[in-house]
Amino acid sequence: MKALGWWLMLVGSLRLASVWFGFFDIWALRLAVFSNTTMTEVHGRTFGVWTLLTCTLCFLCALNLENKPLYLVTFLSFIYAFGHFLTEYLFYHTMALSNLTTVGIFAGMVFMSKHAILLSLLYLVLLLHEVSLKLMKSFPRLLSVFIALKL
C-alpha cells in the first residue's frame, strides 16, 4: 500500500499544474485540453477549483490509506474525471484525441501501473465486502422497522 500512497502523491502533484493553468494560464488549457471549443476565464477557474479538489483528495488519501471512505471517494474521483473527459471527447467533441492523452497523464491514468490497478481493485473489493457484511448485520433491524411501519 506504500507504493499506492507515493503514486497518489505524484498524481496530486501533477494535478497542481492543471490548477495553475486553470487559474493563471488559461491558454494552456485551451491548447492542451479543450482545443476544439471556446474556453472562457470562468471555465478555467471552474476547472482549476475542480482539479484542486481532486488534488486534495489524492494528498489526503495518500496520507490516510487506511481510511476506507476517503479511499472510495478518491477512487471514484478518478472514475468521474476519466468519464468526464471521455464524454467531452466522444460526445461533445471539445477535445482532440491527443488532448485526451495529455489529460490522461495529468489525471494519473497513464502512470497507473498494473500493480496500482490491482491494489486499487483489491482494496475496493474488500471495502465493498465489509459494507455488505455491515448491511447484512443490520438487516434484521431494518426489517423490523419496516414491519413496524407497515411499509
Backbone torsions as a table, in degrees:
resi	resn	phi	psi	omega
1	MET	NA	-21.1	-179.4
2	LYS	-63.0	-38.0	178.7
3	ALA	-63.7	-37.3	178.0
4	LEU	-63.5	-39.3	177.0
5	GLY	-62.2	-44.0	178.5
6	TRP	-65.4	-39.9	179.0
7	TRP	-62.7	-42.4	178.1
8	LEU	-64.0	-36.0	176.7
9	MET	-65.1	-40.6	178.0
10	LEU	-63.1	-46.6	-179.7
11	VAL	-63.3	-43.8	177.9
12	GLY	-60.2	-40.0	178.4
13	SER	-65.6	-41.9	177.8
14	LEU	-64.2	-36.9	179.7
15	ARG	-67.9	-25.7	176.8
16	LEU	-60.0	-32.5	176.5
17	ALA	-62.3	-41.1	178.0
18	SER	-65.9	-35.0	176.4
19	VAL	-62.1	-45.7	178.5
20	TRP	-58.4	-47.3	179.7
21	PHE	-60.8	-40.8	-179.1
22	GLY	-63.0	-37.4	-177.3
23	PHE	-90.8	-35.6	-168.9
24	PHE	-121.7	-26.3	-177.4
25	ASP	-129.5	67.1	-173.9
26	ILE	-61.2	-26.2	-179.9
27	TRP	-58.3	-33.9	-179.9
28	ALA	-65.8	-39.7	176.7
29	LEU	-67.0	-37.0	178.9
30	ARG	-63.4	-40.9	-178.6
31	LEU	-80.4	-43.9	-170.6
32	ALA	-91.3	-15.7	-177.0
33	VAL	-124.8	-66.8	-173.0
34	PHE	-104.1	63.0	-174.2
35	SER	-77.3	-16.7	-176.4
36	ASN	-98.6	16.1	-178.3
37	THR	-150.2	168.9	175.6
38	THR	-83.5	133.6	179.7
39	MET	-126.4	124.1	-179.1
40	THR	-92.9	172.8	177.0
41	GLU	-62.0	-36.7	178.9
42	VAL	-64.2	-42.0	176.5
43	HIS	-59.9	-41.6	-179.8
44	GLY	-63.0	-43.6	179.6
45	ARG	-68.4	-37.2	176.6
46	THR	-62.5	-44.3	176.4
47	PHE	-59.9	-41.4	-179.9
48	GLY	-62.8	-43.8	179.7
49	VAL	-66.3	-44.4	179.0
50	TRP	-59.8	-44.4	-179.2
51	THR	-68.6	-35.9	176.5
52	LEU	-62.1	-38.3	176.7
53	LEU	-62.7	-44.5	179.9
54	THR	-68.3	-32.0	174.6
55	CYS	-60.9	-48.3	-179.5
56	THR	-60.0	-42.8	177.7
57	LEU	-59.8	-43.2	179.7
58	CYS	-60.4	-47.2	-178.1
59	PHE	-66.0	-44.8	-179.9
60	LEU	-64.1	-42.0	179.6
61	CYS	-66.6	-39.7	179.6
62	ALA	-60.2	-34.3	-179.0
63	LEU	-87.6	-12.6	-176.9
64	ASN	-137.5	56.5	-176.9
65	LEU	-63.3	-21.5	-179.9
66	GLU	-79.6	-10.1	179.5
67	ASN	-82.6	99.2	-172.1
68	LYS	-64.9	-43.2	177.2
69	PRO	-62.1	-40.1	177.8
70	LEU	-64.8	-40.6	177.5
71	TYR	-60.5	-45.2	-179.0
72	LEU	-62.7	-43.5	178.9
73	VAL	-63.4	-41.3	178.4
74	THR	-64.6	-44.7	178.7
75	PHE	-59.6	-45.6	179.1
76	LEU	-64.7	-31.7	178.4
77	SER	-62.7	-32.8	175.7
78	PHE	-67.2	-43.5	-180.0
79	ILE	-63.4	-45.9	-179.6
80	TYR	-63.1	-44.2	-179.0
81	ALA	-63.6	-45.4	179.7
82	PHE	-63.4	-42.3	177.5
83	GLY	-62.3	-40.4	178.5
84	HIS	-60.9	-50.8	-177.1
85	PHE	-68.9	-33.8	177.3
86	LEU	-64.8	-42.3	177.6
87	THR	-69.3	-33.9	176.4
88	GLU	-61.6	-37.0	179.5
89	TYR	-76.9	-50.2	-172.2
90	LEU	-76.7	-41.1	-172.6
91	PHE	-103.0	-43.0	-175.5
92	TYR	-94.0	-15.6	177.3
93	HIS	56.0	38.7	177.5
94	THR	-92.5	-5.6	-178.5
95	MET	-129.3	149.2	171.6
96	ALA	-89.7	159.4	-179.7
97	LEU	-58.4	-40.3	179.0
98	SER	-63.0	-34.2	178.2
99	ASN	-70.4	-33.3	176.9
100	LEU	-62.8	-37.1	176.6
101	THR	-65.6	-43.0	178.2
102	THR	-60.6	-45.4	178.7
103	VAL	-62.9	-38.2	177.3
104	GLY	-58.6	-36.9	177.8
105	ILE	-65.6	-49.5	-177.5
106	PHE	-73.0	-26.4	176.8
107	ALA	-77.7	-14.0	177.2
108	GLY	93.8	0.4	-176.9
109	MET	-67.8	-38.3	-177.5
110	VAL	-70.7	-33.8	-178.2
111	PHE	-78.6	-11.9	-177.3
112	MET	-70.9	112.7	179.7
113	SER	-79.7	168.7	179.0
114	LYS	-62.6	-29.1	179.1
115	HIS	-69.6	-41.6	178.1
116	ALA	-65.0	-38.3	177.7
117	ILE	-63.5	-46.8	-179.7
118	LEU	-63.7	-41.8	177.4
119	LEU	-62.3	-42.1	-179.9
120	SER	-63.8	-45.2	-179.7
121	LEU	-66.0	-40.8	178.1
122	LEU	-61.9	-46.0	-179.8
123	TYR	-62.1	-40.7	179.0
124	LEU	-65.6	-41.8	178.0
125	VAL	-62.5	-43.7	178.4
126	LEU	-63.2	-40.0	178.4
127	LEU	-63.6	-46.8	179.8
128	LEU	-64.8	-35.8	177.2
129	HIS	-63.8	-44.3	179.5
130	GLU	-63.1	-41.7	178.2
131	VAL	-63.7	-43.2	180.0
132	SER	-64.4	-36.5	177.0
133	LEU	-64.6	-40.6	178.0
134	LYS	-64.7	-40.0	178.0
135	LEU	-64.8	-40.2	-179.9
136	MET	-65.7	-36.8	178.4
137	LYS	-68.0	-34.6	-177.7
138	SER	-89.4	-4.8	-177.8
139	PHE	-58.2	-45.5	178.8
140	PRO	-58.3	-38.9	177.7
141	ARG	-65.0	-44.4	179.3
142	LEU	-62.7	-41.7	179.8
143	LEU	-62.6	-42.7	-179.9
144	SER	-66.3	-33.1	176.2
145	VAL	-66.7	-44.6	179.0
146	PHE	-63.2	-39.9	179.0
147	ILE	-66.7	-42.3	179.2
148	ALA	-63.5	-36.5	179.9
149	LEU	-85.0	-6.5	-178.6
150	LYS	56.9	48.7	178.8
151	LEU	-92.1	NA	NA
